[in-house]
């Protein structure tokens, strides 16, 4: 299975990225994958390859390309609770710098790159995001609704805020089928905020599924971190592949 590390054009420069495709010439439906806060690393490539095995061309850009390149964290920062918290503190300015306008502009560039690839089918894409990437995947799909047929967001935070630019306020723009897999006891996505999101999706008539992964902590999909939950990870793969199979058939 081809797995390429490359640079792709973005709105304000070039972004490091992974591109993973199935064996064979294609063309394959595209899936844009947005990383978690800890950035591109072997686990993210592994996850992209697992999606590609289902028959998709998967692009994973470094969303922090404006501020950083290369490894963003050390292995012990992923597994040690205190060091993990310190890493979040270091990364938070970059997370906050990803405004809706920047995400929209970058997404347009990533889609243009995918459009240029012969192994990518000329049809709507899917998008999946994890942690802060889950929030930004929602923003991307809201900004380019006609380009995405499927949106999956796992253990996302910041989807519902009190601000006028909160992503949940724009869900009426979506045309994709949507899946949210929420972490349990997650301060960045509380039960009240989940209910607010679900009400907004229902009111807008969005085709959606929103599920709480009981007992699974924030970051439950990431097997290289101390937050990993094996059962929740496997449940997330089943949900993601079912969504892609319905909304983005090979």
N, C-alpha and C positions, 0 to 999 in steps of 0.2 A: 504494500500500500504506500503510494508516494506521500512523503511527509517533508515539506519544504519550509525552511526558515528564510524569510525574505523581508524586504522593506516595501511597503505599499504607500502610495500617495495619500495624504490626509489634508485636512483643511489648512493647517498651518505648518506643513513640513512633511516629513515621512515618518511612518510608524513601523517599528518592528512587528512582524506578524508570523503566525504559523498558517500554512495552507495545507490541508490534508484532503486527499481525494481517494476514492476507491480505486482498485486496480481496473485497468481498461480505459479506453479513450473518452467515455461519456457520450454526450454531456449529462451532467448530474444536477439536480436541484441544489441551490445554494443554501447554506445555513451560516449565518453570521453569529459568532459566539463571543459574548462579552465576558471578560475575565472577572475574577473577584479582586479585592483590593491588593492582594499579594502578588499580582502580576503574572507575566508569562514565566513558566517553569515546567519541568517535566510532567507534573500532574496535569497541567492544563493541556499539554500536547497529548497526553494519554486520553483525556476526556474527548478531545477533538477527534482523535483516531477512532474512538468507540462510536461516535456519531457517524463518522465517515463510513464505517463498516456497514451501516444501514443503507448506504447508497446515496450519500450526500457529499458535496464539495463544501468543506468547512474552512472558514477564514476566521482567525482569532487575532485581532490587532492589539497592540499595546495602547490602551486607552490613555496612558499617562505620557505619551511620546513627547508632549510639549515640555515636560519637566524632568523626565528620567528615561534612561535606557539601560538594558542589561538587567541582571538580577536585582530585585527590589528588597528582598529579605534573605536572611540566612536560614538554613534548616532548623536551627534551634529556636528561632523566632516563631516558627510555625507550630512547634510542639511544647514550648515552655510558656505557661500562662502569663507570667510577668513580662517576659520579653515580647510576647505577642501583643500585649497591651501597649508597650512602648513603640512597637512597630506601627500599630494603628495611629498612634500620636504623630509619628513622623510622616505617615502617608496621608493623614487627614487633609492637609492643605491641598494636596493634589486631587483628592476626592472632591473637595468643595469647589475646585477650579473647573470641574466638568459641568459647566452650565448647560442648560437646555439648548441654547444656540450653538454651543460648541459640539455637543453630541449630534445635533441635527446636521451640521456642516460636515463633520467627520463621517457620519453615516452615509451621506451622499457620495463622499469620496470612496468609501469602502465598497459601496454598491457599484460605482463606476468601474472600480478595479475588477470586481467579479464579472461585470458585463463584458469586460475585455478578454476574459479567459475562455479559450475554446472548450475546456472541459466543463464549463458551467452552462446549464440550460437557460434559455431565454424565457423566463417565467418568474412569477413571484417567489420570494425567498422566505426562509424561516429565520427566526432570531431567538437565541436563548442566552440568558444572563444569570450570573451567580453573584450573590452578595450585592455590592454596589453596582455590579454589572447587570443585576436583575432590574434595578431601578432604571439604569440607563438604557436597557433594552426596551423597556416600556416607553421611555422618552423617544427613542429612535423610531419605534413603530408608530407612535402618535405623530411624529414629524413627517414620516413617509408612508402613510397608510396604504397606498396603492401598491407598494413594493413588497409588503409582507403578508403572507397567508397564514402564518403561525407565529405566535409569541409565547415563549415559556420563561418564567421567572422563578428562581429558587432562592430561598432564604434571603430575600431582598429586604433592604432597609430604606427608609426615607421615601417610600412610595406615597405616604399620606403625611402631609405636614399642614401647619396652619397658614403657610404662605400662599399668596395668590398664584404662584407658579407651581404649586404642588402637582406632581404627575397625575394624581387621581382625578384632578379637575378637568383633564383633557381626554379622558377615555372615550368620549363620544366620537373622537376622530378615528378610532380604530376600525379597521375592516378585517383584521386577522382573527382567527380563533385563538383564544387566550387561555393559558394555564398558569396558575399561581400555586406554588408549593411553599407554605409558610413554616418557618421554624417555630418551635414551642418556646414559651417564656423568653421571647426576643424583645428586648427593650427598643429596638429600632423598628419593630412592627408589632405593636401591641394588639390584644384582642379587639379593643375598640377601634384601632386603625384598620384592622382586617375587615371589621363590619362596615366601616366607612367606605373602604375600597369596593367591597362586594355590593353595597347599595348603589354606588356610582356606576359600576358595571351593569347592574340590573336595570337601573333607570335609563341608561344609554342604549339598552338592547344589545349589548356586546355578547357574543357567543363565548361563554367563559366557564371555567372550572376553578374554584378556589378551595384549597384543602389545607388543613392544619396537620402537620406531621407531629403527632403527639409524642412528647419525650425527646424529640430531636432538637439539638441546639443549633444556634446560628452557625452556618458553615458546615452543615451536616454532610454535604456531598464531597468534601475535600479530604481525601484519604491521607494526605501528607500533613494534616494538622491535628491538633488535639481535640478538635470539635467533630471529628468524623464519627458518623453513625452508619454502620454497614447496612442495617435493615432499611434505614431511610434513604441511603444512597441507591440501593437496588429499587426501591419504590419509585424514586425519582426517574431512574432510567426507563422503567416501564411506562410511566406517565408521559415522559418526553417522547419516546418512540411511538406511543399510541397517537399522540397529537400530530407528530410529523407524518405518520402514516395516513391519518385522515385528511389533514389540510395540505400536505405537500407530498403526494404519492410519488414514488420513484418512477 
